[in-house]
Amino acid sequence: MSSPLDAVRSLHNAFRADIFQIDDLALRTARSSGDFTVVFDRLHVIGEILDYHAQGEESAVFPAVDNLAPLVARAYFLDHRELDIMVDGLESMRNMPDPLATARATAVLGSHIRIHLNKEDSHLYPILREKTSISEQAAIAGQMSRKVPADKFPTLIQWLFPLLNLEDQTVITKVWMNAMPPQVFEGVKLLIQKAVPNSWVELTQKIPQLLQK
């Protein structure tokens, strides 16, 4: 059975895809003694979205897990704090980047993100799927999404959807369609269409309701 929390797994896939691309770009830039501006711009965006996601997990996911499996969420909370240190460290390098140090720090950040997300997908979220109702999961997902400021939602969509394959685009679109008031989703739908011009037709074939007014 599908769950509102399926959208989190799709979001995790976007984080994986983005940090892989950023790490590869950082390595190539270091090897060529190139300009790191694009690398740091992309690190800033992913860092901002990671922070919203972490806030959502700490306010909604971790307390729910604590009620079901005490002490489990603590290790994931500590992962978040380590992630904060890594992101802040990279941000501090922006003005005077050392190519080797930047490439190494980006690689470490990528490893930490992938390991953390893999643990969440295989351990933390299965606990919630197994032991909570769909309505409880919807409430958790809704509380998480509210940690993204309204004026940042277009940035989230512009970042998120190009990183996803069609399956994950479909998952997130369906979850949002079911969770948002119709008038709100109508605006979100236009942002999605703008973000994925090459796969919009395929997305509407997966979700024909997108073509309804």
Secondary structure, DSSP 8 states (H G I E B T S, - for coil): ---TTHHHHHHHHHHHHHHHHHHHHHHHHHHTT---HHHHHHHHHHHHHHHHHHHHIIIIIHHHHHHHSTTHHHHHHHHHHHHHHHHHHHHHTTTS--HHHHHHHHHHHHHHHHHHHHHIIIIIHHHHHHHS-HHHHHHHHHHHHTTS-GGGHHHHHHHHGGGS-HHHHHHHHHHHHHHS-HHHHHHHHHHHHHH-TTTHHHHHHH-GGGG--
